[in-house]
Amino acid sequence: MRQIEKEVDDSIRRIVNSRLKAMRAGESCDDDFLGRLLESNSQEIHKHGSKGVGMSTQEVVEECKLFYFEIGRA
């Protein structure tokens, strides 16, 4: 179970990092849950001028897992 959890975390982290890189390059990524979450987080950080304000990458990963697994149960 721990190996599966690590693989899921690693996969989501790669997707998140890829999206963040695309956002920094000016690409629009807000057409799905992850894109909207990252865009909102980016705006919050920009608004307050500090990275300590928004969600960490690990918090984004956890939100994605929660969202995905809750949808899967519905």
CORDA-V915247 format. One record per pair of residues at least 4 apart in sequence whose ideal C-beta (glycine too) atoms are under 8 Angstrom apart, sorted by the first residue. I is the first residue (numbers start at 1). J is the second residue. If there is no record, write none. Layout:
# CORDA-V915247
((I/J) (I/J))
This chain:
# CORDA-V915247
((1/5) (2/6) (3/7) (4/8) (5/9) (6/10) (7/11) (8/12) (8/65) (9/13) (9/61) (9/65) (10/14) (11/15) (12/16) (12/61) (12/64) (12/65) (13/17) (13/57) (13/61) (14/18) (15/19) (15/34) (15/64) (16/20) (16/34) (16/38) (16/57) (16/60) (16/61) (16/64) (17/21) (17/57) (18/22) (19/23) (19/29) (19/34) (19/35) (19/38) (20/24) (20/38) (21/25) (22/27) (22/29) (23/27) (23/29) (23/38) (23/39) (23/42) (28/35) (29/34) (29/35) (29/38) (29/39) (30/35) (30/36) (30/38) (30/39) (31/35) (32/36) (33/37) (33/64) (33/67) (34/38) (34/60) (34/64) (35/39) (36/40) (37/41) (37/55) (37/60) (37/63) (37/64) (38/42) (38/60) (39/43) (40/44) (41/45) (41/54) (41/55) (41/60) (42/46) (42/54) (43/47) (44/48) (44/53) (44/54) (45/49) (45/50) (45/51) (45/53) (45/54) (47/53) (48/53) (48/54) (55/59) (55/60) (55/63) (56/60) (57/61) (58/62) (59/63) (60/64) (61/65) (62/66) (63/67) (64/68) (65/69) (66/70) (67/71) (68/72) (69/73) (70/74))
